[in-house]
Amino acid sequence: MNFPVLETERLILRQLKIEDAQAMYIYASNDDVTKYVLWDSHTSSEQTKQFLQFMIDKYEQENYAWAVTLKDSDEFIGTIDYVMFNKEERIGEIGYAVSHLYWGKGYMSEAAQAIVHYGFAKLNLERIQARCFAENIGSERVMQKIGMVYEGTMRKAKFSKGTYYDLKMYSILREEANLS
C-alpha cells in the first residue's frame, strides 16, 4: 500500500514511525489523556515502542493510521486513524488521540476534517462515524466541528477499565460533506 500523506493548513499527517515513540509516550502515559480511550496509560517507553511497532507492522495490510505532526516543525502531537474500515459496506469509523500539550487548539478537528475528506474522496466511503464516552466533551466537540451529526447515546455500550460507559455516536454522510 502506498500510504497517503495528507497536508492541512497547520499539519502534516504521515505514516507512523518508531522515532515517534518518545513523543507518543509523553501523552500515552498521561492519565488525563487516557481517561477516555480504551487503552491503559503506558507505563514505559518500551510499551509505547511495542505499540508503535504493532501499528507499523499493520501497514503491510490496509491500515489508515496517521501520525499528526505540526507542519512547521514536524513535531509529533498525536494520532488519528480509521479504527474500523468496511470496504464492502463503505463505512469507516475514526478515532484519535492528541497530546494534552495541544488540547484546545483545533489541531484534531483539522486532522479529522482531512481524513474525513480522504475517506469520501479516495476510499469511496458513504458514511464515516465516530464514538466517544459521553463525558468526553473535547472529543465530542471535534465531531461537531467537522460536521458530524449526533445520532444518539448508546447506554452502557462499552466496558473498559472495569466500568460500563455510555457512548455518544456521531456520523457524517457523503452527501453532507463538502468535498470541494
C-alpha positions in Angstrom: 0.0 0.0 0.0 1.3 3.4 -0.9 0.5 5.3 2.3 -1.2 8.7 1.8 0.4 11.8 3.3 -2.2 14.5 4.0 -1.5 18.2 4.4 -3.7 20.8 6.1 -3.1 24.4 6.9 -1.0 23.6 10.0 -0.5 19.9 9.9 1.2 17.0 8.1 -0.5 13.6 8.5 2.0 10.9 7.7 2.8 7.3 8.4 3.8 6.4 12.0 7.5 5.6 12.6 9.4 4.2 15.5 11.1 7.5 16.1 7.7 8.9 17.3 7.9 6.7 20.4 9.2 9.3 22.8 6.7 12.0 21.8 3.9 9.4 22.0 5.0 8.2 25.4 4.6 11.7 26.8 0.9 11.7 26.1 0.2 7.9 26.2 1.5 7.8 29.8 -0.7 10.7 30.9 -3.8 9.6 32.8 -5.7 12.7 31.7 -5.2 11.7 28.0 -6.0 8.1 28.5 -9.1 8.7 30.7 -11.5 8.4 27.7 -9.7 5.9 25.5 -9.9 2.1 25.5 -6.3 1.5 26.3 -4.5 2.0 29.6 -1.8 4.6 30.2 1.5 3.4 29.0 3.9 2.6 31.9 7.1 2.5 30.0 8.6 3.9 26.8 9.2 0.3 25.8 5.5 -0.3 25.9 5.0 2.7 23.6 7.6 1.3 21.2 5.9 -2.0 21.1 2.6 -0.4 20.3 4.1 1.7 17.5 5.8 -1.4 16.0 2.4 -3.2 16.1 0.8 -0.2 14.2 3.8 0.0 11.7 3.5 -3.7 11.0 -0.2 -3.3 10.2 0.8 -1.0 7.2 1.5 -4.2 5.3 -2.3 -4.6 5.3 -4.7 -1.8 4.6 -4.1 0.4 7.6 -5.0 4.0 7.7 -3.3 5.3 10.9 -1.6 8.7 10.7 0.9 10.5 12.8 -0.4 14.0 13.4 2.6 16.4 13.1 3.0 20.2 13.1 3.8 21.4 9.6 6.4 24.0 10.7 8.4 21.7 13.0 7.4 18.0 12.2 6.7 17.7 15.9 4.5 14.6 16.6 1.4 15.6 18.6 -1.0 12.7 18.2 -2.6 10.0 16.1 -5.7 9.7 14.0 -7.0 6.7 12.2 -9.8 4.6 10.7 -10.3 2.3 13.7 -12.9 0.5 11.6 -13.0 0.3 7.8 -15.5 -1.8 5.9 -14.9 -1.6 2.2 -17.9 -3.7 1.2 -20.4 -1.5 3.2 -18.3 1.7 2.6 -18.4 2.7 6.2 -15.5 3.9 8.3 -15.1 4.9 11.9 -12.4 7.4 13.1 -10.6 7.6 16.3 -7.9 10.0 17.6 -5.7 10.9 20.5 -3.7 14.2 20.9 -1.1 15.2 23.5 -2.5 17.2 26.4 0.0 19.9 25.5 -2.1 20.6 22.3 -5.6 20.4 23.6 -8.0 23.2 22.7 -6.0 24.5 19.7 -8.2 22.9 16.9 -5.5 20.5 15.7 -7.5 17.4 16.0 -10.5 19.0 14.2 -8.2 20.0 11.4 -6.8 16.4 11.2 -10.2 14.8 11.4 -11.5 17.0 8.6 -8.6 15.9 6.4 -9.2 12.2 6.9 -12.9 12.5 6.5 -12.3 14.2 3.2 -9.9 11.5 2.3 -12.4 8.8 3.3 -15.1 10.2 1.0 -12.8 11.3 -1.9 -10.3 8.4 -2.1 -11.7 5.5 -0.1 -15.2 5.9 -1.6 -16.9 5.8 1.8 -20.6 6.5 2.2 -20.7 7.0 6.0 -18.0 8.0 8.5 -18.7 7.7 12.1 -17.1 8.4 15.5 -18.0 7.5 19.0 -16.8 8.9 22.4 -17.5 8.3 26.0 -20.4 10.6 27.0 -18.2 12.5 29.4 -15.6 13.3 26.7 -16.6 16.8 25.8 -13.4 17.5 23.9 -13.8 14.6 21.5 -17.5 15.4 21.0 -16.5 19.0 20.0 -14.2 17.6 17.4 -17.1 15.6 15.9 -19.4 18.6 15.9 -16.7 20.9 14.3 -16.2 18.6 11.4 -19.9 18.5 10.6 -20.9 15.2 12.1 -24.5 14.8 13.3 -25.3 13.4 16.7 -27.3 10.2 16.4 -27.8 9.3 20.0 -26.3 7.8 23.1 -25.8 4.1 23.4 -26.3 3.3 27.1 -23.6 1.2 28.8 -22.3 0.3 25.3 -18.6 -0.1 26.3 -17.0 -1.9 29.2 -13.5 -0.5 29.7 -11.2 -0.3 32.7 -13.7 -2.0 35.0 -16.6 0.3 34.2 -19.5 0.5 31.7 -19.6 3.7 29.7 -22.3 5.4 27.7 -21.1 6.2 24.1 -22.2 9.1 22.0 -22.5 8.3 18.3 -21.9 10.9 15.6 -21.7 10.5 11.8 -21.4 12.3 8.5 -22.6 11.0 5.2 -21.1 11.6 1.8 -23.9 14.0 0.7 -23.3 16.1 3.8 -19.6 16.5 3.3 -18.0 19.4 1.4 -15.7 17.6 -1.0 -14.6 20.6 -3.0 
